Amino acid sequence: MSMMTRRKFLALGTLAVPAAVCADAVLFEPTALRVTKLALSDSGTLRFIHFTDFHFKGDARYASELVRTINQTNPAFVVFTGDLVENKSFAPAALEFIKQIKAPVYGSPGNHDYWCRAPFADYERAFAATGGAWLVDRSIVLPQYDLEIIGMALIGIHAFQSPQAGRRLLLLHYPEMADRLNGARFNLILAGHSHGGQVRLPFYGPVYLPWGVGRYDLGYFETAGGPLYVNAGIGTYHVPWRFNCRPEVTVVTM
């Protein structure tokens, strides 16, 4: 191989790697849905699903895959921690996909659910149609599981009541709020908002994180309020890219 040919070869190789990374980040990972598992107990029998940050923008094929994946898992119920849509014009279609989930769905709002100004009354009807509920600053008790599910408003709940069941599950959007619960503790806290950073570099982590995440960018953490799991989310925001951070549905056992 001549010197010129070798240089060309090395140059092509240098270009091929970033091209492959960009193709993965733009064409594959944003809709490469994965199922992760979180087991809080080796002997746990209650199994449910957590997803978050749908950010539905009209991709019916991907939304159908999400619903199919959830239904195939046959969970006891499903929880959602905010950001259904960014634009309220997409809310009716997104809520139709929520209604296709064959398990009760309990949800709490994210910042975009407030900012887009979609009527929460529509959310309430859609979540209720599944047998679940839209929980904003309130809780619901599932006596068959000895479980209370508390849905937080955007940046707090007006007053945490005394426990209504033996186990308590808190749904919130901003992960960092887990350290600002005024002494209240929960068996599990579930959050979203971070999207895992969407683009995570090896040995570095997320390139960018929004406000309200703090150190809780992705995965399991111990916090002042109890165990916290931050889900990578379903959709994307700002840029439609993901790298080393596939969208996620989490199967929780407790």
C-alpha positions in Angstrom: 0.0 0.0 0.0 1.5 3.3 -1.0 1.8 6.2 1.4 -1.0 8.1 -0.4 -3.3 5.1 -0.3 -2.7 4.5 3.4 -3.5 8.1 4.1 -6.7 7.8 2.2 -7.5 4.6 4.0 -6.9 6.2 7.4 -8.9 9.3 6.4 -11.9 7.1 5.4 -11.7 5.2 8.6 -11.6 8.4 10.6 -14.7 9.6 8.8 -16.5 6.3 9.0 -16.6 6.2 12.8 -18.4 9.6 13.4 -20.7 8.9 10.4 -21.8 5.6 12.0 -22.3 7.3 15.4 -24.4 10.0 13.8 -26.5 7.5 11.9 -27.1 5.5 15.1 -28.0 8.7 17.1 -30.4 10.0 14.4 -31.8 6.9 12.7 -31.8 4.0 15.2 -31.6 4.9 18.9 -34.4 7.5 19.1 -37.0 4.7 18.6 -35.0 1.6 19.7 -37.3 0.9 22.6 -35.8 -1.2 25.4 -37.3 -2.9 28.4 -35.3 -2.6 31.7 -36.0 -4.3 35.0 -35.9 -2.9 38.5 -36.4 -5.4 41.3 -36.8 -3.9 44.8 -37.1 -7.3 46.4 -36.1 -10.9 45.5 -39.5 -12.1 46.7 -41.6 -9.3 45.3 -44.8 -10.3 43.6 -46.2 -6.9 42.5 -45.1 -6.1 39.0 -45.9 -2.9 37.2 -44.5 -0.6 34.4 -43.1 2.9 34.5 -42.7 5.1 31.4 -42.3 8.8 31.1 -41.7 11.7 28.7 -43.7 10.5 25.8 -43.3 13.8 23.9 -45.7 12.5 21.3 -45.3 14.4 18.0 -47.4 12.2 15.6 -45.3 9.0 15.2 -48.1 6.5 15.4 -45.9 3.5 14.5 -43.6 4.2 17.4 -46.5 4.9 19.8 -48.2 1.7 18.8 -44.9 -0.2 19.5 -44.8 1.4 23.0 -48.4 0.3 23.7 -47.8 -3.2 22.3 -44.6 -3.6 24.5 -46.5 -2.5 27.6 -49.5 -4.8 26.9 -47.2 -7.8 26.2 -45.7 -7.4 29.6 -49.1 -7.8 31.2 -48.4 -5.5 34.2 -50.7 -5.1 37.2 -50.8 -1.4 36.4 -48.8 1.3 34.6 -47.4 4.6 35.9 -46.5 7.7 33.9 -44.4 10.6 35.2 -45.2 13.4 32.8 -44.6 15.2 29.5 -47.2 13.6 27.3 -46.9 16.2 24.6 -45.2 19.5 23.9 -47.9 20.9 21.6 -51.5 20.5 22.7 -52.6 19.7 19.1 -51.1 16.2 19.6 -52.8 15.6 23.0 -55.9 13.9 21.7 -54.0 11.4 19.7 -51.5 10.8 22.5 -54.4 10.2 24.9 -55.9 7.7 22.5 -52.7 5.7 22.8 -52.9 5.9 26.6 -56.4 4.4 26.4 -55.1 1.5 24.4 -53.0 0.3 27.3 -54.7 -2.8 28.8 -54.0 -2.0 32.4 -54.9 0.9 34.8 -52.6 3.8 34.0 -51.8 6.3 36.8 -50.1 9.5 35.7 -48.7 12.8 37.1 -47.8 15.9 35.1 -44.5 17.2 33.7 -43.5 20.7 32.8 -44.7 20.4 29.2 -48.1 19.2 30.3 -48.5 22.6 32.0 -46.7 24.6 29.3 -48.7 23.2 26.3 -52.0 24.1 28.1 -53.8 20.9 27.0 -56.9 20.6 29.3 -56.2 18.3 32.2 -59.8 17.3 32.1 -59.0 15.4 28.9 -56.1 13.7 30.7 -58.4 12.8 33.6 -61.0 11.2 31.3 -58.4 9.2 29.3 -56.5 7.9 32.3 -59.8 7.0 34.0 -60.9 5.1 30.9 -58.0 2.6 31.6 -59.2 2.1 35.1 -56.4 4.4 36.4 -56.3 8.1 37.3 -54.6 11.4 36.6 -53.0 12.3 39.9 -52.1 16.0 40.4 -51.3 16.8 44.0 -53.3 13.8 45.3 -53.1 10.1 45.9 -55.0 7.0 45.4 -54.9 3.7 47.4 -54.9 0.3 45.8 -55.9 -1.9 48.7 -55.3 -5.1 46.8 -51.6 -4.2 46.8 -51.5 -2.4 50.1 -50.1 0.5 48.0 -50.7 4.3 47.9 -49.7 6.0 44.7 -49.0 9.8 45.2 -48.9 12.1 42.1 -46.9 15.2 42.6 -47.7 18.5 40.9 -45.0 20.2 38.9 -42.7 21.3 41.7 -44.3 20.0 44.9 -47.3 18.7 46.7 -49.2 21.1 49.0 -49.1 18.7 52.0 -48.2 15.1 52.3 -50.8 13.2 54.3 -49.9 10.5 56.8 -49.5 7.2 55.0 -52.7 5.6 53.7 -51.2 2.2 53.0 -48.3 0.0 54.0 -46.3 0.9 50.9 -46.0 4.3 49.2 -45.1 5.1 45.6 -44.4 8.7 44.6 -44.6 9.9 41.0 -42.8 13.1 40.3 -41.3 14.7 37.2 -38.1 16.6 38.3 -35.7 14.0 39.9 -34.1 16.6 42.1 -37.3 17.0 44.0 -36.6 13.7 45.8 -34.3 15.7 48.1 -37.0 18.3 48.8 -39.8 16.3 50.3 -39.7 17.9 53.8 -38.8 14.7 55.6 -41.4 12.5 53.9 -40.1 9.1 52.7 -41.4 6.6 50.2 -40.8 2.9 49.3 -40.1 4.1 45.8 -39.9 7.3 43.9 -40.2 7.3 40.1 -39.2 10.3 37.9 -38.4 11.3 34.3 -37.5 14.7 32.8 -33.8 14.1 32.3 -34.2 11.8 29.2 -31.0 10.3 30.5 -29.4 13.3 28.7 -30.3 11.7 25.3 -26.6 11.8 24.3 -24.3 10.0 26.8 -20.6 9.8 26.0 -18.6 6.8 27.3 -16.6 7.6 30.4 -18.2 11.0 30.6 -22.0 10.7 30.8 -24.7 13.0 29.6 -23.6 16.0 27.4 -26.5 18.1 28.7 -29.1 17.9 31.4 -32.1 20.2 32.0 -32.8 22.1 35.2 -34.4 20.0 38.0 -32.2 16.9 37.5 -29.2 17.5 39.6 -27.1 14.3 40.1 -30.0 12.1 39.3 -29.5 11.8 35.6 -30.5 8.1 34.9 -31.1 4.9 36.8 -31.3 4.0 40.5 -30.3 6.2 43.3 -30.7 6.5 47.1 -32.1 9.8 48.1 -33.4 11.7 51.1 -36.9 10.7 50.2 -36.2 7.1 49.5 -35.1 4.9 46.6 -35.4 6.8 43.3 -35.4 5.5 39.7 -35.0 7.9 36.8 -36.3 6.6 33.5 -34.7 7.6 30.2 -38.0 8.5 28.7 -39.8 7.6 25.5 -39.5 10.7 23.3 -36.9 13.4 22.7 -36.8 17.1 23.2 -34.9 20.0 21.4 -33.1 17.5 19.1 -34.5 14.2 17.9 -31.2 12.3 18.8 -30.2 9.7 21.2 -26.8 8.1 21.7 -25.9 5.5 24.2 -29.3 6.2 25.8 -32.1 4.3 24.3 -35.8 5.0 25.2 -37.0 2.9 28.0 -39.9 1.1 29.6 -39.1 -0.1 33.1 -40.7 -3.2 34.6 -40.7 -2.7 38.4 -41.1 -5.5 40.9 -41.8 -4.7 44.6 
